[in-house]
Amino acid sequence: MNMTTPILAFLSMNGGEMFFIMFLCLLFFGSKKLPDLAKAMGQSVREFKKAANDVEENFHSAVREEDRKKANPPVPPMPPAAPTLPPPAQSSQSQPPPEKL
């Protein structure tokens, strides 16, 4: 049995079947509730599409970020430079005494 057959059968409804479904909706919900129901369904579909677009955009930005990281790998930090010490002070004993003039 082909699994797409029920889906195609649903999509190939003619005008009479659509009219019957609309009549049942009118009967169950009433003429006053139908516009509110249609509005709520429209808002739900709009919010679903917005959430789907947000997820898709987040996915694409994550992929772009990964590509950017692969193209420009991070540079390892430089090791800290060894501290430079001033030259040792020479003691006054090793220097000859200043000459007197």
Residue pairs with C-beta under 8 A, 6 or more apart in sequence:
13 21
25 34
25 37
26 34
29 37
